Every structure is written in structure tokens, then in C-alpha cells.
Amino acid sequence: MDASTMHFHKRRPFYLSLTPLAMIIPLTVGGVSASWVSTASATDASALTHRFSIEKGPLTGQLVRFAQQAGIELAGNAAYTDGKVGPGLDGNYSATEGLTVLLAGSGIFAAQQSNGSYTLVASESMELRATQVEANSDRSTSYQPTGASSILHSDRSTLEVPQVVVLRDQKPRNLDDALANTSGITQGNTLAATQDTLMKRGFGGNRDGSIMHNGMPIVQGRGLSATADSVEVLKGPASLLYGIMDPGGVVNVVSKRPQLESYNAISGRASAYAHGRDGSGGSFDSTGGLGDSRLAYRMVMDYEDEDYWRNFGIHRESLVAPSLAWYGDTTQVVLSYEHREFLYPFDRGTALDPRTNHPLDIPRTRRLDEPFNEMEGRSDLTQLSVDHQFNDNWKSHFGYSWNRETYDANQLRINAINAATGAVTRSNDATHGAVSTDSFAIADLEGTFQIAGFQNDLQVGVDDEKRKIFRSDLLR
């Protein structure tokens, strides 16, 4: 689910109306005593004097009996009086005088209202026992998500794991942009700016299996798209949770999920460089419920067509990503699909001057290769996730992902520079019919239980992955 839910235990207001039968009924809501109201038939008897004979005992019961005998309405939070013992009351008192005696030393007092009723109010110095609160929050409005279930296979707080969550107002174009401000993350060999290559604490490379999508590995070159909702970074050897890989860490892209609440957005983009190089793009995002069926849909579409910032080259990319979710009482099912087509300039960058080992003294926008240096391809990603909550302590998760990417790449490679004559030595090579596929399945069970008074967290699971990298024609 796109929006995470924060759970607190909240004291729910509950009111009990007692008849003049001096009857005390202890009520609890979720283990917390409820608020109560004691009423009598008289609407305003606060000024009358009554004869009281109330023995020493639980303060809550004394107040109920007092309100009945005095003919007043008395309301208050049971947390103020639970567990306290009142001194009792014997003699003739008005309502105000009697309440003052009963509440002496309790840390609360009775405030008379305009209609003659009384309300129990805590003194400023009164210390109440801890109150647990339950509420819901949409993670999309917060800079700090509440858990890391998709990357750790559990609902650990982000304060308990070596994780950094970054994405929001920067509007990043790729993972390099999204993680530019994250410590321990640097850019590696991006294969002419066509692949995500992130070094995590010194480990990593392109196609190393450390880029995840909703907690499942992918093989497509670029992992960040218009479907991304957030990016999670798990640093350190905890990455071994995902099998054989370097201990530097993993990067997980969490996608937008269907929501039952309707939401629609359209955005546009434009770019411009010197000498008439410009571009444009736009995106569409729509989600909502399908009637009262607990089904929700989401459709994300994105398109980009722009000139490259150097003197030639074109960047073109399109995305269509439908998804469907069902939210039951204890079970959630999400099915998503992404189809992406792309055209990238295959730009190896500026050559070095062999005399100085510095970039050549030419404009940085000038390329020394040819316009046919480009990569063109497409990718498909299908994912299914099923989450089931057995009870408050136990839950299970199942996920399946299938990812495939194909591309053709051509390049005229710069081999040498003759600084004296200005001659450039180049060679032609290409990769045609490249196909990469990844099939991944995971199932796990997580729960908590008590042993000898200690809470124990248990997680067991299994995953299976089949990855295939195939290159039909390598022209060198």
C-alpha cells in the first residue's frame, strides 16, 4: 500500500449514564478506563444542602454516589480517579462543598458549568499515567516514513536500522540525482549514462543486483521512473538479506500504489539549452477506488522528448504503468505492470589530453564521437504482492517479480588523442540483441511471542531468483 499507516492506541471517548441505583460498572476500552458521566433527575441542585453519608473507599464510586444524592450532573475522565481512594463524606454539605472535601488531595477539582453541572479538571501539577493513542497518517505527506517493511521484510522503525530515505522536492531524473546527498553513496561507471551504478560504501557496479523495486531485484538499466514514491537505502552488511552480493548495501525504489481515495494529477516539463536544443515532457497520475468493492486502481503515464545538452544527441523515454489493488480486512493484494521504451545518447564523456591527463581544452558541449552513438530499448516489469495479517502478532508476505529488458547500443569509441596534430583515433563497436531477465519470488512469516517475560521477534522466509544476461552480438 502506497500510504503507510501509523498505529497508536487512542483513548476513545465513552460515556456511561447511571440511573439513581447507586450502581458502579467498571468499563474499559482497549485496557484503558473510559470516561463516565453520572446524572440525577434535578437539573440544578448545586446550591442545595444535603445530608451525606459516604464511607471511605474508591473515589470513582464515591463521586457517583455523591452525584446521585446531590441531584447533580458530574462528568470526568476516569483516568483522573481510577485507583484513588476518597476520604468519605459525613454531614450536611452543598454540592460545591461536598466535592471539595471528596477531592481534597486528589490532584483534581470540580469546575461548575453554566448549566449547573460539574466537570472534573486536573490540576496543573497532576501527573497522569501514560495514554496510548491510535491514529492514521499518510506517508506521502511526511518526510519521515514510519517503517522499512519493503526493504527489511519487517516493520522496523527507521530509527532502528541504518537506513536513509530521500526523495521529494528535488524532482530527481534518476537515482544518481535522488541519492546525491546521501552519505556513503557515490556514482560508478554508468555505461555512458545508460545504467544505474551506485557505489555503496565502496562496493557496487552496474548490474550487481543491488537495485530493488518494492523489495525485489530488477535488471533494467534505470530503476527510477514516474512511478517512484520514495527511495530507501539500506547500508552495510544487512544487504546480505538479499543473497549473494557485496556488503555495501542495497537501494530500494518504492512505487506508488493504488489508493481508495480519488486523486488525479497532470504535470508538464520544458527544458532549453543554447543553440536551439530544447525539450518537453509530461506525466499523468490517476488513482481511486472502484465502487464499494475495496478495489483500487492507479495509472501512471510519462513521456520525455528532449535534445541532449551536448552538441548532438536525443533523449526520448515513455512509460505506461497500470496497477490494481484489493484491500481486505486482513489481506492486501497489489498487482502492477510497467512498460518503458527509451532512447539514450551513448556518451562516454570528454577525452583526456595525454600530456596533462586533464580534459581536452575544448568546449564541454563538444562531442568527439558520432550521432549514431546511442542506446535504444525497452523494458517490462510485472510484480505481485500479497500481505496477510493472521492476528495482532503474526503476519505473512508473498511477492513475485518478473523483469525483462532488451536494447541495442552503438558507439564510436575514442581510443587515443595526438595532442601535437589533433588527430583522434577511434574504433567502432556495438552490442546488439542484448536481453536481460530476472524472475524472483519471496515468501516470509513474521511474528512476536513471549518467552520468560521477554518479547521475541521471529522472521522466517525463503526466496528464489533466476537471472539471465544474454548478448546476441558483441561487435568489437
SVG drawing of the C-alpha trace seen along z (x, -y; Angstrom):
<svg xmlns="http://www.w3.org/2000/svg" viewBox="-35 -30 88 51">
<polyline fill="none" stroke="black" stroke-width="0.4" points="0.0,0.0 1.3,-3.4 0.3,-5.1 1.7,-3.6 -0.3,-3.6 0.9,-4.6 -0.8,-2.8 -1.1,-4.3 -3.6,-3.2 -6.1,-6.1 -8.4,-6.6 -11.8,-6.6 -14.4,-8.8 -17.1,-6.7 -19.9,-7.9 -22.0,-6.0 -25.3,-7.3 -26.2,-5.9 -29.7,-5.7 -30.3,-6.6 -29.4,-3.0 -26.0,-3.6 -24.6,-1.1 -20.9,-1.3 -20.0,0.5 -16.2,0.6 -15.7,0.1 -12.5,0.4 -11.8,-0.3 -8.7,1.5 -7.4,1.9 -7.9,-1.8 -10.7,-3.0 -13.3,-5.0 -14.7,-8.4 -18.0,-8.5 -21.0,-10.7 -23.2,-10.5 -26.5,-12.2 -29.6,-12.7 -33.0,-14.0 -32.6,-17.5 -31.1,-19.9 -29.5,-22.4 -29.2,-21.3 -25.7,-22.8 -27.0,-25.4 -29.0,-23.0 -27.7,-21.4 -27.9,-17.7 -27.2,-15.1 -24.4,-12.8 -23.0,-9.6 -20.4,-8.2 -17.8,-5.8 -14.1,-5.9 -13.4,-3.9 -12.7,-4.1 -13.0,-7.7 -14.9,-6.8 -17.7,-5.1 -17.8,-7.9 -18.3,-10.5 -21.1,-8.5 -23.0,-8.2 -22.4,-11.8 -23.9,-13.0 -26.9,-10.8 -27.6,-12.1 -26.9,-15.7 -29.0,-15.6 -26.3,-17.0 -24.6,-16.0 -20.9,-15.2 -18.7,-14.3 -15.0,-13.4 -12.2,-11.3 -11.9,-8.0 -8.1,-8.3 -8.3,-11.1 -10.0,-8.9 -9.1,-5.3 -7.1,-3.7 -7.6,-6.6 -9.2,-6.3 -11.5,-9.1 -11.7,-10.2 -15.5,-9.8 -18.1,-12.4 -20.4,-12.6 -22.6,-15.6 -24.6,-18.4 -22.9,-20.0 -23.8,-21.8 -22.7,-20.2 -19.6,-22.5 -18.6,-22.0 -19.0,-18.2 -17.0,-17.9 -14.2,-20.0 -14.0,-17.6 -14.1,-14.4 -11.5,-15.7 -9.0,-17.1 -5.5,-15.9 -6.5,-14.0 -4.9,-16.5 -8.3,-17.3 -11.1,-19.7 -14.7,-20.1 -15.4,-23.0 -19.1,-24.2 -20.6,-24.8 -23.1,-27.4 -25.9,-24.9 -25.2,-23.8 -23.3,-20.6 -19.8,-19.9 -16.7,-18.7 -13.6,-17.1 -10.5,-19.0 -6.9,-18.0 -4.6,-20.4 -1.6,-21.6 0.8,-19.6 -1.2,-16.4 0.7,-13.6 -1.5,-11.1 -0.5,-7.7 0.7,-7.2 -2.0,-7.3 -1.7,-5.3 -3.1,-6.8 -4.1,-5.3 -4.3,-7.4 -3.7,-7.1 -1.2,-9.1 -0.4,-9.2 3.3,-8.7 3.1,-10.8 2.8,-14.0 5.7,-13.2 9.5,-13.5 10.0,-10.6 8.3,-7.3 7.4,-5.1 8.8,-1.8 11.0,0.1 8.9,3.2 9.7,3.3 13.4,3.3 13.8,5.2 10.8,7.6 9.6,6.3 8.1,3.1 11.2,1.9 11.3,-1.8 13.7,-3.8 15.4,-4.7 16.3,-1.1 18.0,-0.4 20.9,-2.0 18.6,-3.5 18.3,-6.8 15.1,-7.8 15.5,-10.6 13.2,-11.8 10.6,-14.5 11.1,-18.1 14.3,-17.6 12.4,-16.1 15.3,-13.7 15.6,-12.4 17.5,-9.2 18.9,-7.5 22.2,-9.4 20.2,-12.7 18.0,-11.1 20.9,-9.9 23.3,-12.8 23.0,-14.0 23.2,-10.6 26.4,-9.8 28.3,-6.7 26.7,-6.7 28.8,-7.7 28.4,-7.2 30.3,-4.5 30.6,-3.5 27.2,-4.3 28.0,-2.8 27.8,-6.1 24.9,-7.3 22.6,-4.4 22.7,-2.4 22.2,-3.0 25.6,-2.4 25.8,-3.3 28.8,-2.6 27.6,-1.8 30.4,-2.3 32.9,-1.5 31.1,1.6 29.0,1.9 28.8,1.7 26.2,1.7 24.0,4.8 25.3,6.0 21.7,6.9 21.7,4.2 18.9,2.1 15.5,3.2 11.9,2.4 9.5,2.8 12.0,5.1 12.6,7.3 15.6,7.1 15.5,5.8 17.8,5.9 16.6,2.9 19.2,0.2 17.3,-2.6 15.3,-2.0 13.8,-5.4 10.7,-6.5 7.5,-8.5 6.0,-5.5 8.5,-6.1 7.1,-7.2 10.3,-7.0 13.8,-5.6 15.2,-3.5 18.9,-2.9 20.0,-0.1 23.7,-0.5 26.1,2.2 26.1,6.0 22.3,6.1 22.2,6.3 23.1,10.0 19.4,10.5 19.1,10.4 21.5,13.2 25.0,13.2 26.1,9.6 28.6,7.1 28.2,5.9 27.9,2.2 24.1,2.1 21.0,2.1 18.9,-0.6 15.1,-0.1 12.7,-2.1 9.2,-2.1 6.5,-2.6 3.2,-4.4 0.3,-2.1 -3.4,-2.4 -5.4,-4.3 -9.1,-4.1 -9.3,-7.9 -9.5,-9.6 -6.5,-11.6 -5.7,-12.9 -2.7,-15.0 -1.2,-16.2 2.2,-17.9 4.3,-19.3 8.0,-20.0 10.2,-22.0 13.9,-22.4 16.2,-24.6 19.9,-24.8 21.8,-27.0 21.7,-26.8 18.1,-25.6 18.5,-22.5 15.2,-22.1 12.8,-19.5 9.4,-18.9 7.6,-16.2 4.6,-15.5 3.1,-13.0 -0.3,-11.8 -1.2,-10.1 -4.7,-8.9 -5.9,-6.7 -9.1,-5.9 -11.5,-3.3 -13.7,-1.1 -17.1,-1.5 -17.5,0.2 -15.6,3.3 -12.4,2.4 -10.6,2.5 -8.5,-0.5 -6.6,-1.3 -3.7,-3.5 -2.5,-4.6 0.8,-6.5 2.0,-7.7 5.1,-9.7 6.8,-10.9 10.0,-12.8 11.5,-14.1 14.5,-16.4 17.7,-17.3 20.9,-16.3 22.8,-19.1 25.9,-18.5 26.1,-19.4 24.2,-16.3 22.0,-13.5 18.4,-12.9 16.9,-11.6 13.4,-10.0 11.5,-8.0 7.9,-6.8 6.3,-4.9 2.9,-3.3 2.3,-1.8 -1.2,-0.5 -1.7,1.2 -4.6,2.7 -5.0,3.4 -7.5,5.0 -7.7,4.0 -9.5,6.5 -9.8,6.5 -6.7,8.7 -5.4,9.2 -3.9,6.8 -3.1,7.8 -1.3,5.5 -0.7,6.3 1.4,3.8 2.9,3.6 5.4,1.1 6.3,0.8 9.1,-1.5 10.7,-2.5 13.9,-4.6 16.5,-6.2 19.7,-7.4 22.7,-9.2 25.6,-6.8 28.1,-9.4 31.4,-8.3 32.4,-11.9 35.3,-14.2 38.7,-12.7 41.8,-13.4 44.9,-15.2 47.7,-12.6 50.3,-15.4 48.4,-16.7 45.9,-14.0 43.3,-16.8 40.2,-17.1 40.9,-18.5 40.9,-22.2 37.7,-22.3 34.1,-23.3 32.5,-20.8 29.5,-20.6 31.6,-19.3 31.5,-15.5 34.2,-13.6 32.1,-10.6 29.2,-10.4 25.4,-10.9 24.8,-7.2 26.3,-6.7 23.0,-5.8 21.2,-3.0 17.6,-2.1 15.5,0.4 12.5,1.3 11.8,2.9 8.8,4.7 8.2,5.2 5.4,7.2 5.0,7.6 2.5,9.2 2.5,8.8 0.1,10.4 0.1,9.5 -2.0,11.2 -2.4,10.4 -3.3,13.5 -3.6,11.6 -2.0,8.8 1.3,10.7 1.6,12.7 1.6,11.8 2.9,13.2 4.1,11.8 4.4,13.2 5.9,11.4 6.7,12.2 8.6,10.1 9.4,10.6 11.6,8.1 12.9,8.1 15.0,5.5 16.2,5.5 18.4,3.0 20.8,2.3 23.8,0.0 26.2,-1.5 29.3,-3.6 32.4,-5.1 34.9,-4.8 37.7,-7.3 41.0,-5.3 43.7,-7.9 44.4,-11.6 47.5,-13.0 48.0,-16.3 50.5,-17.6 48.5,-17.1 45.0,-17.0 44.2,-13.6 41.7,-11.4 41.9,-7.6 38.5,-5.9 37.1,-2.4 33.6,-1.2 31.9,1.3 28.3,2.3 26.1,4.5 23.0,5.9 20.3,8.1 21.0,7.6 18.4,9.4 18.4,9.4 15.7,11.2 15.1,11.7 12.5,13.8 12.2,13.5 9.8,14.9 9.8,14.4 7.7,15.7 8.1,14.9 6.4,15.2 6.9,12.7 5.7,12.6 6.3,11.8 5.9,14.0 6.8,14.0 9.3,16.3 10.0,15.9 8.6,12.4 10.8,11.3 9.4,10.3 10.9,12.3 10.7,11.3 10.9,14.1 11.1,13.9 11.5,16.9 11.3,16.9 12.6,18.2 13.3,16.5 14.3,17.8 15.8,15.9 16.8,16.7 18.7,14.1 19.9,14.3 22.1,11.9 22.4,12.6 24.2,10.7 23.4,11.9 26.0,9.9 29.1,8.2 30.7,6.2 34.3,5.3"/>
</svg>
